[in-house]
Structure formats: C-alpha cells, structure tokens
C-alpha cells in the first residue's frame, strides 16, 4: 500500500517537473546543446565617456541562438531622474521584438545626458523579458552646468588701425530652453563692433537648447589711434544666463598719406612740346612709418611725367618729403586745360592729386599770326591804291 502511494507521488512529481521545464522562458533555454543561451544582447561599446548635454547612441544586436522564433519584451532600466532615452528599430519606437531562428535584429538605444548633471559613472541596463541583461556604463567626464558658453579659437589679432579685425566665435546654449541672446560689447569710445549671424548683421540671436550658433565679430579701430594692445570685451546675455569673451586687438599704427604742392595749388602752365617742373609734397599723415613709396602719373596721350625721386625708401610718421614732377606736354597739343593724375602709393595706403595743366602755344606762332595779319592789311592797302581810282 505504501509502495503504491510512493509510486503515485513520484509519478506526479516527475510530471510537474517536466511541465515546469516545458514552460520555462525560451531565453533561458539552451540553444540546442551548444552551451549558449537562446537569446543574447550585444553592443561593441559598453562604456562610453561623454560631456553633459550630449546624446549617447548605442547599436544593440539581439541574437537568436535557438532553432525557434524568440519573442521578448525589452526595457531600459537604471536611468537617473532627468535622463531620457529612446529605443528604436529603424524609425520605430519598440518595446517588444521577435527574432527568427539563427538570426539577429538590430536596435538603436539613444540616451540623452542632461545638461545639469554631476561628474561620474552612470549605469544603464537593457533587459529582455527572459531575464537576459546588457549592462552599459556612461561616464560623464565633467561637471554639468546650466549656462551659456561663448568661445573663440583665436582671440588675438594684429593689424593696422584702418584694418577690420574679424573674429569667429561660437555661442552655445547649454540650457534646456530656447534662448534669445542680446549681443553687445564694452569697447572703448570710437571703436566700432558689429555682430553677424548667418552672414547678416544682428543685435540678438536665438539659439535652441544644447545647440551652437556661429557668430562673426567685426571690430574697427578709430582713425589715428596710437599703436598698442586693446582689450575688447563682448557679451551674449539673456535674463537668466550671460557669457563673455575678451578679444585683444594689437594695432601696429595707422597708414595714411597726403599728396599736394607746397602752396596747395594744383595747377600749372606749360607750352606745347615743352617741359614744366612742379614741386610736390608727400606727407605721412598716419602713425606708422611708410616704406617704398612709389610715384606714378596718368597723363593725356603723348604726354609724360617723370619724378625725382621716383621712389621714397622710408617716410616717418608726421614727416614730409618734396618730389619734383617734370611734366612734358605733347608738341601738337592744342591750347587748353588738361588733367594729369599723380599718385603716391605703398603696400598699405595711397594718395592721389589731380593737376590742371594749361597748355599755351609757342610765341613764334603769335608773331607769325601778327605777320600774316600785317601782310593781309598791306595787300589790301596796295590794291586800294592801285585800283581805287579807276
């Protein structure tokens, strides 16, 4: 009797164990004697270092090692408060997936790291319904903030006073809201500072959360400013956040030149075919020395202008030098006024003067004219005396 009862209990125990094994989740089953689990989750990079505000993108593969279709739910756990994520296959958000026998499916997990986050390591886990897990680690490499960043890779430029100094900067909105930034500067009096975004001059610019806007900053120094280093602070400000950038401009001096005559009179007279010497004055009206000043002229046809000296090697700031211009008129030039352009030029600057040259004919032609008139009068008188009484 007891033996029969024992046999019945053993039978039902074995039957229950068999049924339990039959209904175990497929992911926990062996794939067919290979020692591998039926379902696996894989990603090549399980530990990634990022900065606050960045989005981490994981490529995850779901592998089916079994001989049957595997269907499982998927979940992402362990995210701290304020962290967001998406789990997609293609363009679709998913929470459950099926994989054919011996095949695999690709998923994309994106984890958005908040801007305001502490430095450290954060663990995230992707879990299947069968208990298969994929642990991931995100290392935030710097302390997160809730601010604005205004930066440039080149904060120092050098040039002449009449140069436009152009700086390229980046304005980064490290906040969770779209921000309208007012752009301004604290330049010394006389300086001109303009801001450009997308090639247009602006006074303010709107930047989306965790986005960057390129800003071009043009700075122009006042005329005749002394050589030296000048600090130009610029700012991007909202009611909640402000970022500043200090730019440095190194002015080597201003380049300017005047060209005139000692009396300031830019006119002269010359006889056709003859030469006329005209004294001219080249003055360095800037604050930096000028080198290799070349003299040239634009003249009417068949005219010429030569200079002594032709080239001025160096002229200090505020100094002047006289140059003799020799103007030769065309021998066939008709009496009247002619324009001749004279230019003094260096690599940095130039100056022009327009001369009005009055051409007169030689005196001999005047006497010839008078002689012709006298001959004509004499001829008339002779004819009148000879034929007048007939």
C-alpha positions in Angstrom: 0.0 0.0 0.0 2.7 2.4 1.0 4.7 1.3 -2.0 1.8 2.1 -4.3 1.3 5.5 -2.7 5.0 6.3 -3.1 4.9 5.4 -6.8 1.9 7.7 -7.4 3.7 10.6 -5.6 6.9 10.1 -7.6 4.8 10.0 -10.9 3.1 13.3 -10.2 6.4 14.9 -9.0 8.1 13.9 -12.3 5.1 15.1 -14.3 5.2 18.5 -12.5 8.9 18.9 -13.1 8.5 18.1 -16.8 5.7 20.6 -17.2 7.8 23.3 -15.4 10.7 22.7 -17.7 8.4 22.9 -20.7 7.1 26.3 -19.7 10.4 28.0 -18.8 11.1 31.2 -20.9 12.7 30.5 -24.2 15.6 32.9 -23.4 16.7 30.8 -20.5 16.8 27.6 -22.6 19.9 26.2 -24.1 20.1 26.7 -27.9 20.5 23.0 -28.6 23.4 21.7 -26.7 25.8 24.5 -27.6 26.0 26.0 -24.1 24.8 29.4 -25.4 21.6 31.0 -24.2 18.8 31.1 -26.7 18.8 34.9 -26.7 21.7 37.3 -26.4 22.0 41.1 -26.3 25.3 42.6 -27.7 26.9 46.0 -28.3 30.5 46.7 -29.1 30.9 49.7 -26.8 29.5 49.2 -23.3 31.4 52.0 -21.6 31.3 55.5 -23.2 32.6 58.9 -21.9 30.6 62.0 -22.8 30.1 65.6 -21.8 27.0 66.9 -20.2 24.2 67.6 -22.7 25.4 65.0 -25.2 23.3 62.1 -26.6 24.8 58.6 -26.4 23.9 56.3 -29.3 24.2 52.5 -28.8 23.9 50.0 -31.6 22.5 46.8 -30.0 22.1 43.4 -31.7 19.5 40.9 -30.5 20.9 37.4 -31.4 18.7 34.3 -31.5 20.9 31.2 -31.0 17.9 28.7 -30.9 16.0 26.8 -33.5 12.8 28.5 -32.7 11.4 32.0 -33.0 12.2 34.1 -30.0 9.8 36.8 -28.9 10.7 39.0 -26.0 9.9 42.3 -24.4 12.7 44.9 -23.9 13.1 47.5 -21.2 15.7 50.1 -20.2 16.3 50.5 -16.5 18.6 52.3 -14.2 18.2 55.8 -15.7 18.6 58.6 -13.2 16.0 61.3 -12.9 16.1 63.8 -15.7 17.7 61.3 -18.1 15.7 60.4 -21.2 16.0 57.6 -23.8 14.6 56.1 -27.0 14.8 52.5 -28.2 14.2 52.1 -31.9 14.3 49.6 -34.6 14.7 51.6 -37.8 12.4 54.6 -37.3 10.0 52.9 -34.9 10.0 53.0 -31.1 9.7 49.5 -29.8 9.2 47.6 -26.5 8.9 44.1 -27.9 10.7 42.2 -30.6 10.7 38.8 -32.4 13.8 37.2 -34.0 13.8 34.3 -36.4 15.8 31.1 -35.6 19.6 31.6 -36.0 19.0 35.3 -37.0 19.6 38.7 -35.4 17.9 42.1 -35.2 19.5 45.5 -34.8 18.2 48.1 -32.3 19.4 51.7 -31.5 19.3 53.0 -28.0 19.8 56.7 -27.5 20.4 58.1 -24.0 20.2 61.9 -23.6 22.5 63.1 -20.9 21.1 66.1 -19.1 23.0 69.4 -19.1 22.9 69.7 -15.3 24.5 66.5 -14.1 27.2 65.5 -11.7 30.5 64.2 -12.9 30.8 60.4 -12.6 29.8 56.9 -13.9 26.1 56.1 -14.5 24.9 52.6 -15.2 22.0 51.7 -17.5 20.7 48.2 -18.2 18.8 46.9 -21.2 16.7 43.9 -20.1 14.8 41.3 -22.1 11.6 39.6 -20.8 13.5 36.3 -20.3 16.0 37.9 -17.9 18.8 38.5 -20.4 20.6 41.8 -19.5 23.0 44.1 -21.2 24.8 46.4 -18.7 26.0 49.8 -20.0 28.1 52.5 -18.4 28.0 56.2 -19.3 30.9 58.2 -17.9 30.2 61.9 -17.5 33.7 63.4 -17.7 32.9 66.9 -16.4 30.6 68.6 -14.0 27.4 69.6 -15.8 26.1 73.2 -15.7 23.1 75.2 -16.8 24.8 78.1 -18.6 25.9 79.7 -21.8 29.3 79.2 -23.4 30.9 81.9 -25.7 34.2 80.9 -27.2 36.7 81.5 -30.0 39.8 79.7 -31.2 41.6 82.9 -31.9 41.1 85.8 -29.5 44.1 88.0 -30.6 44.5 89.7 -34.0 47.1 92.2 -35.2 46.9 94.8 -37.9 46.9 98.5 -38.9 44.4 100.9 -37.4 42.4 101.0 -40.6 42.0 97.2 -40.6 38.7 95.5 -39.9 39.6 92.8 -37.3 37.3 89.8 -37.8 36.9 87.2 -35.0 34.9 83.9 -35.4 33.2 82.8 -32.2 30.7 80.1 -31.1 27.7 80.8 -28.9 26.5 77.6 -27.2 23.1 77.4 -25.4 23.8 74.9 -22.6 20.3 75.3 -21.1 17.1 73.3 -21.6 15.2 76.2 -23.2 15.5 78.2 -26.4 17.3 81.5 -25.5 17.3 84.9 -27.2 20.8 86.4 -26.6 21.4 90.1 -26.8 24.9 90.8 -28.3 26.9 93.8 -27.1 30.4 95.0 -26.3 32.2 97.3 -23.9 34.6 98.7 -26.5 36.5 102.0 -25.8 35.0 105.2 -27.3 35.4 105.5 -31.0 35.6 101.7 -31.7 33.0 100.0 -33.9 31.9 96.5 -33.0 29.4 94.6 -35.2 28.0 91.1 -34.8 26.9 88.8 -37.7 25.0 85.5 -37.7 24.4 83.7 -41.0 26.1 86.5 -42.9 23.7 89.1 -41.6 24.4 91.9 -39.1 22.4 91.3 -35.9 21.9 92.7 -32.4 20.5 89.5 -31.0 20.3 85.8 -31.9 18.0 82.9 -30.9 19.7 79.6 -30.1 17.9 76.3 -29.4 18.6 74.1 -26.3 22.0 72.5 -26.4 22.7 74.0 -29.8 25.5 76.2 -31.1 25.4 79.4 -33.2 28.4 80.7 -35.1 28.9 84.5 -34.6 31.2 86.7 -36.6 32.5 89.8 -34.7 34.0 92.7 -36.8 36.0 95.3 -34.9 37.2 98.6 -36.4 39.5 100.9 -34.5 39.2 104.7 -34.6 41.3 106.7 -37.1 44.7 107.9 -35.9 44.7 105.6 -32.9 48.2 105.1 -31.4 49.9 101.7 -31.8 49.3 99.3 -28.9 47.2 96.5 -27.4 43.5 97.0 -26.8 41.0 94.7 -24.9 37.5 94.5 -26.4 35.0 92.6 -24.1 31.9 91.2 -25.8 28.9 89.6 -24.3 25.9 87.4 -25.1 23.2 87.8 -22.4 19.7 86.7 -21.5 17.8 87.4 -18.3 18.9 84.0 -17.0 22.4 83.5 -18.4 25.3 85.6 -19.6 28.6 84.7 -21.2 31.5 86.9 -22.0 34.5 86.9 -24.3 37.6 89.1 -24.1 39.1 89.9 -27.5 42.5 91.5 -28.0 43.4 93.8 -30.9 47.0 94.7 -31.5 47.2 98.0 -33.5 50.5 98.4 -35.3 49.7 102.0 -36.3 47.6 103.8 -38.9 48.6 104.2 -42.5 47.6 107.5 -44.2 49.3 109.7 -46.8 48.7 113.2 -48.3 49.9 114.4 -51.7 49.8 118.1 -52.6 52.1 121.1 -53.6 53.9 123.4 -51.1 51.2 126.1 -51.8 48.3 123.7 -52.1 47.7 125.0 -55.7 47.2 122.0 -58.1 47.5 123.8 -61.4 50.3 124.9 -63.7 51.1 126.1 -67.2 53.2 124.6 -69.9 53.9 125.4 -73.6 53.1 122.7 -76.1 56.2 120.5 -76.6 58.0 121.9 -73.6 58.6 120.7 -70.0 57.5 122.2 -66.7 58.8 121.3 -63.3 56.4 121.2 -60.4 57.3 120.7 -56.8 55.0 118.3 -54.9 54.9 117.3 -51.2 54.3 113.7 -49.9 53.3 113.7 -46.2 52.9 110.7 -43.9 49.7 111.6 -42.1 49.5 108.3 -40.3 51.0 106.9 -37.1 53.2 104.2 -38.6 56.2 104.6 -40.9 55.7 104.2 -44.6 58.2 102.3 -46.8 58.8 102.1 -50.6 56.5 105.0 -51.7 56.3 104.8 -55.5 55.4 107.8 -57.6 53.3 107.4 -60.8 51.1 109.5 -63.1 48.3 109.1 -65.5 48.6 111.6 -68.4 46.9 112.6 -71.7 48.2 110.8 -74.9 51.7 111.6 -75.9 52.4 113.4 -72.5 54.9 112.3 -69.9 55.6 112.9 -66.2 58.9 111.9 -64.5 59.7 112.1 -60.8 62.8 112.9 -58.8 62.9 110.9 -56.7 60.9 108.1 -58.3 60.8 106.1 -55.0 60.9 107.2 -51.4 62.5 104.5 -49.4 61.0 105.4 -46.0 59.0 108.2 -44.5 58.4 108.5 -40.8 55.1 109.3 -39.2 54.3 113.0 -39.5 57.2 113.7 -41.8 57.1 115.2 -45.4 59.3 115.0 -48.4 59.4 117.0 -51.6 59.3 115.4 -55.0 59.9 117.2 -58.3 57.5 116.3 -61.1 58.6 117.1 -64.6 55.6 117.4 -67.0 56.2 117.4 -70.7 53.3 118.3 -73.0 52.7 116.9 -76.4 54.2 119.1 -79.1 50.9 119.0 -81.0 48.8 119.8 -78.0 46.1 122.4 -78.6 45.8 125.3 -76.3 43.5 124.5 -73.3 43.3 122.8 -69.9 44.4 119.1 -69.4 44.1 116.8 -66.4 47.0 114.8 -65.1 46.6 112.4 -62.1 49.6 111.9 -59.8 49.7 109.1 -57.3 52.0 108.2 -54.3 51.5 104.5 -53.3 52.7 101.9 -50.8 51.5 98.5 -50.0 49.4 99.9 -47.1 47.9 103.1 -48.5 48.0 105.6 -51.3 47.3 109.3 -52.1 46.2 111.0 -55.3 46.3 114.5 -56.7 44.8 115.8 -59.9 46.7 118.5 -61.6 45.2 121.0 -64.1 47.7 121.8 -66.7 47.0 124.8 -69.1 48.7 124.5 -72.5 49.8 127.6 -74.4 51.2 127.7 -77.9 54.8 128.9 -78.6 55.3 132.8 -79.0 56.7 132.3 -82.5 53.3 131.3 -83.7 51.9 134.5 -82.3 54.4 136.6 -84.2 53.7 134.6 -87.3 50.0 135.3 -86.8 50.7 139.1 -86.5 52.9 139.0 -89.6 50.1 137.3 -91.6 47.7 140.0 -90.4 50.1 142.8 -91.4 50.7 141.2 -94.8 46.9 141.0 -95.4 46.5 144.7 -94.4 49.3 145.7 -96.7 47.9 143.7 -99.6 44.5 145.4 -99.2 46.2 148.8 -99.0 48.2 148.2 -102.1 45.2 147.0 -104.1 43.2 150.0 -102.9 46.0 152.5 -104.0 46.4 150.8 -107.4 42.9 150.2 -108.4 41.0 152.5 -106.2 40.8 155.5 -108.7 39.7 153.5 -111.7 
